[in-house]
Amino acid sequence: MIGRTFGSRYQVQEKIGQGGMAVVYKGLDTLLGRTVTIKVLRENLTEDPDLVRSFRREAYAAASLSHPNIVNVYDVGKDENAYYIVMEYIEGKTLKEIIQEEGQLTPSRAVSFARQICDALHDAHRHNIIHRDIKPQNILITRDGRVKVTDFGIARAVTTATITYTSSVMGSVHYFSPEQAQGGVAKEKSDLYSVGIVLYEMLTGKVPFSGDSPVSVALKHVQEEVPPLSGFIPDIPLGLENLVMKAVEKNPDDRFSSAEEFSRELQLLEEELSKDNEKNSINGKPRKGARKKKNKLSRKQIIGIAVGSIVLITLIVTGYLLLRSYLIVPEVVVPEIEGLTLEQGISKLQAAGLKFEVEQVPSRDVEAGHIISQDPEAGRKVRKERVVQLLLSTGPSFAEVPNVVGKSELDARIALGAADLEPEIEERYSDEVPVGQVIEQFPEGGSRLLKGETVKIIISKGGQPVKLKDLRGLSLEDAKNWLETYDLRVGFIDEIYSDVPKGKVVSQFPEPDQMVPKGDAVDLVLSKGPDVDNLQVYRISITIPPDRIPPGSEIEITVEDVLGKRTENIIFDGEEIVVEGYGSGKVTIKYQDQEIATESFPD
């Protein structure tokens, strides 16, 4: 990729980053001589129409914005099979890199960054654009401390399925709002929740929720409260903690009303923190002229110190001897008590001089009232009176299977998890059930299972994909009728000058023969006809001998060129016939329905 030129203009110089959808390069705009950032969609994703459309949408969304805290988009295009976006090049680091390098940021610095993020979002929200993927990886910080928000529109491609199966989304899910985590529609306040999580991470050096999988993290955003900042930063200003906790409220109605209000509160807090810093700086200065006072010990003080030292040494020696006698405790062997009743196990432990603690858990394998396991294990030597941890069976525990048919995959996982049941996922095409929803489950709702057992849920993949027809040459109406017949729809429509007849389809996206999910959109490019102002005009001269057509006879002249087909009847006067044609085509002359002459142009 290094050295490649996109659009005969943008030269790739070096790789500077990568994400789940795209690889990012530093490049040169050879026309303007300026450094740019070139984002190229990953090659393995170019066959996915949804992701390609999302990638293009990001460019269109960002290109419509102009704000000092938003990365400028200069160009977007396709070069062979590579889709690319050309953006402003930022000298600096991502906010994620800064947090990883520095850990906790100072409150004043964190608040400044958060305010600038809110300013960028306020401008985007005014243009009805939701970012949907605010996270430190998408926040660039210039060398002079200015925030630049990037990657608008990417999160539109994130679905419940990608939350579950796409590793690149693991970074995003830490910042998802509860409504996003549940598969709901992201709105302005969803972005504000994400800013609150980013501010939390800047202050503490870590995100509030973590887990082994994206789904487990998403569940925590839905079910658990964000841990208070004061638990990590005891001296955090109360106003700052309250501000962060308001931003990350579960209910969107309890958050800030807008990015503008959030920014305004951050601005006030920033000014307050600045005043506190100035006050602390003044109070912390040493007084001029302060001198250390020399202390001279008297003879009486020296004797007192000596006596005290002797007493201290005596106490240390005595304490050591007592501690030594306490630490020398006889060792015993831990008895085997797994599988015994609790009474039998306690009896054996007490006989060995050991103590115990009991935790009760359900078990389908061990009878109720019997010991499942012990720690330390049997046969190990330990000090007398050591505590042995016992796991005691309460017997099998049953759960009622919830009915999850019709729910989203994430909601189904939440419901099954709440019932202590494990989901087994299978996907299937369905023309009736929307993509991502549960078609059916085994066993059905209302059944009883042992807790921890598996419920199989069938998730809809949407309708069976349709092999896309070649729509080129069709009228818009004919193309639309064909798409609707197969539950597809017309997406973006563009028009260009073309030799293809006006109103006909010139090209389409996705391209012919690709498999497209039902309900998806197909973008069309229609012909505006040829650009007449720039067409080559030809004058075609045809001479017909008088013996073939008597002068005064009616003849038919037909011109077929890029403007279409035109026919005219004239009276032949025996002279040379001259007609005009555009672009390319042919002229045909007929007399009494017989073809007399044909001339093609250009020669």
PyMOL commands that set and color helices and strands:
alter all, ss='L'
color gray80, all
select helices_A, chain A and resi 43-45+49-63+95-102+107-126+136-138+154-157+160-165+167-173+178-181+188-204+214-223+229-231+238-247+252-254+259-283+299-327+342-351+409-418+476-485+532-534
alter helices_A, ss='H'
color red, helices_A
select strands_A, chain A and resi 5-6+10-18+22-29+34-41+73-79+82-88+92-94+139-142+147-149+331-333+355-361+371-375+381-383+387-393+398-400+422-428+438-442+448-450+454-460+466-467+489-496+505-509+515-516+521-527+537-542+554-561+564-571+577-582+585-591+594-601
alter strands_A, ss='S'
color yellow, strands_A
deselect
rebuild
show_as cartoon
